[in-house]
Amino acid sequence: MTADQLNLRHLRATLAVIRHGSVSAAAAEVALSQPALTQGLAKLEAALGTSLFERRHDGMLVTEAGRIIGARVEAAAAFLQEGMRVLRRRQGARGFQRADLLLTMTQIRALVATAREGSFAGAARACGVSQPAIHGAIRDTERLCGLALVERRGRGIVLTSAGARLARAGRLALGELGSALDEIAALGGERRGRIAIGAMPLARAWLLPTAIARHHAEAPDMRFDVAEGSHAELIEPLRDGEFDVLVGAIREPSPGPDVVQEALFDDRLAIFGRAGHPLAGTQPDVAGLAQQPWLAPREGTPLRSRWEEIFTSAGVPLPAVRIECGSVMMLRGLMLEGHHLTLLSPDQLWLELRSGLLCEIAPAPAPAHRTIGLTTRAGWRPTDAQESFLATLRACSAVSALQETQ
């Protein structure tokens, strides 16, 4: 079972039973008959493969699985409620009504899939339903919200700002429900779990592959979904719930109050070139370095600022930049073909340094360093499986790649 196969009405009913401790009081809150609520709970428990309550003569006692599902459903409901509240404010509606309580999983699934796929046809394929079914679910959601959620652009469609906001709320809600499924499975002894990671350049070279490989050896059923990109490319998908964590250089100042940054280590930067470079072994000064051809980091990145500080702090004019590049793979190839220098972390080039293809020309003058760490959404609660992987990642960050292989 996946999170988007759960029944939202049954989940809301479960929360009501947890709050009231009885089916009768809960049935009145969610506008269901007692038999209908009882049947809904039974279906949910059957789908989860576990009991959420211990039925007693004096009421319903919540089990550990029930506490897990209750906490995660409450968090998911909060995302949906806030998402709908924002839309109603944009509409200028007064006397806010809990329209989020009327959202169905079919509507959430259709909107999230449309946002991800960029078309009704793609969303239909992803959900395994017909295109009219997706279109109808979106239109039902628009009527519920009182706002347009998608609009035509040429032959395609795009989400409106309201649609993007509600899709984000839906993804975050589904993430909470997915975590609930993993935590309940863990109660039964299943060592499964999933973590979606946005990998920035430094993390891709050694730190993240090493941590994943080591953790996979201990927990082979853990699923990893890793996507590469720059901080600018990954931060909004993190906010949208597409990633659980970003690994790489953290930003100062922080991107905002809705994210949390955790420093892991300070990355030492150095200047590199090919083995046999004219400056290799010469201990060049900054003025000498400025005379060389450079592969500069891209404008607007923290690494570009550190590169510029090498020269400005010494009162030396910046070298002319002919090639800007953020791809370590491209940098390696360019350095091997000429006299170009670049500023990177030794961990990013550890294979080439060990093999003797590249060499360190000079340490980067202070304050050329950057802080590597984790970026997560504020309020994100990792599952035990996810927290276990983060512990492995923290342990790997305590040593550099070159220290590890010496």
Secondary structure, 3 states (H helix, E strand, C coil): CCHHHCCHHHHHHHHHHHHHCCHHHHHHHHCCCHHHHHHHHHHHHHHHCCCCEEEECCEEEECHHHHHHHHHHHHHHHHHHHHHHHHHHHHCCCCCCCHHHHCCHHHHHHHHHHHHHCCHHHHHHHHCCCHHHHHHHHHHHHHHHCCCCEEEECCEEEECHHHHHHHHHHHHHHHHHHHHHHHHHHHCCCCCEEEEEEECHHHHHHHHHHHHHHHHHHCCCEEEEEEECCHHHHHHHHHHCCCCEEEEECCCCCCCCCEEEEEEEEEECEEEEECCCCCCCCCCCHHHHHCCCEEECCCCCHHHHHHHHHHHCCCCCCCCCCEECCCHHHHHHHHHCCCCEEEECHHHHHHHHHHCCEEEEEECCCCCEEEEEEEEECCCCCCHHHHHHHHHHHHHHCCCHHHHHC
